[in-house]
Each structure stands twice: as C-alpha cells, then as structure tokens.
Amino acid sequence: MDEKQPMIKRRKAWNELGHSHFLTFSTCRRQPYLADDRICEILAERINRACAELNFAVLAYVFMPDHVHLLVHPLEETYSVSKLLQAIKQGPSRIAKNRGWIDTELWEPGGGFDRNIFSPKVRKNTIDYIHLNPVRKELVGESWSYFWSSAKWYHTGEEGVVSCRHFGVLFE
C-alpha cells in the first residue's frame, strides 16, 4: 500500500502588471516566534533588502506573533513574488536557528497566501485590515501604537522598521 505524503500548501502566483500582492505567511505550527524582537528586527532588515534588490515597494505590513501580512507592489513589469518571499524568509529562519533562538523551522512549509489586488478600494481595505490586526488580537488599543506595523507611518508619517512607500495613483 502506498503511504501518502503530507500535503504542502502551494501558493498560486499570478504576477500581473499593475497588481499589488497581499502576502500572508505563518510561523511553523503557528508558534509565537515573532514575539521575539530579535527575529522581527532580522525579518524587517530582510524585507527592506529583498524589496530593494527585487524592486518592490512595501505599501503596508504587520508582524503578528505567529504570522506576517505584507502588501507589496512591484516596480517593474517583470517580477516574481516567489523570489521575493524566498529572499525574505530564508535569512531570518537560518539566523534564528543558528543563534539558538528557535529549535524548528521558523516558517510553515509552503508559500503562504498571495492575493492579487488591483482595485484601489480593495487596496485601501487591505491596508486597513493589516493595520487593525493587532487591535483585533487585543495586542494594542490603537493600530498606530503597534511597533511592528506600518500603521504609525500612515498615521503620523514617522518611518517604521520597514520602509514603506505610498503611491497616490494606487489609491485613486
């Protein structure tokens, strides 16, 4: 009898010109690894570096204790969300394991969730959803007071740990 292999979720990628991408990826077994500021700092650095190297703009982000939400927008016609995710996720996982901060993989296997966003209204609603995550989980009372989020940048203009860019044309 053939033994079935565990099914790994595969992220379906649609790299379409003009689309933003709402990305969600979770920690291994939804462990609260991102409650560790050291891991979040490395993750923020990797996001900044990967987006600069692969020419993506971050429109919004939040690091929750057990998952990440990113809204990114490619700045070139030809792009790969898969390459971006790989560049973001590999570094923090390897560093956290090597330094003994975690004893498993950092990320859940598979690519996570990727939703193409092409409507300005949906893009704005997605940003609101991302920013309200810590409030819904009762981590903070106001979204802009959560450190690992772009909500403060939208609220006050003060840059967070991940560099965000706003393109008026994407919201009109």
C-alpha positions, 0 to 999 in steps of 0.5 A: 500500500502506498503511504501518502505524503503530507500535503504542502500548501502551494501558493498560486502566483499570478504576477500581473502588471499593475497588481499589488500582492497581499502576502500572508505567511505563518510561523511553523505550527503557528508558534509565537516566534515573532514575539521575539524582537530579535527575529522581527528586527532580522525579518524587517532588515530582510524585507527592506533588502529583498524589496530593494534588490527585487524592486518592490515597494512595501505599501503596508505590513504587520508582524503578528506573533505567529504570522506576517501580512505584507502588501507589496507592489512591484516596480517593474513589469517583470517580477516574481513574488516567489523570489521575493518571499524566498529572499525574505524568509530564508535569512531570518529562519537560518539566523534564528536557528543558528543563534539558538533562538528557535529549535524548528523551522521558523516558517510553515512549509509552503508559500503562504497566501498571495492575493492579487489586488488591483482595485484601489478600494480593495487596496485601501481595505487591505491596508486597513485590515493589516493595520487593525490586526493587532487591535483585533488580537487585543495586542494594542488599543490603537493600530498606530501604537503597534511597533511592528506595523506600518500603521504609525507611518500612515498615521503620523508619517514617522518611518517604521522598521520597514520602509514603506512607500505610498503611491497616490495613483494606487489609491485613486 
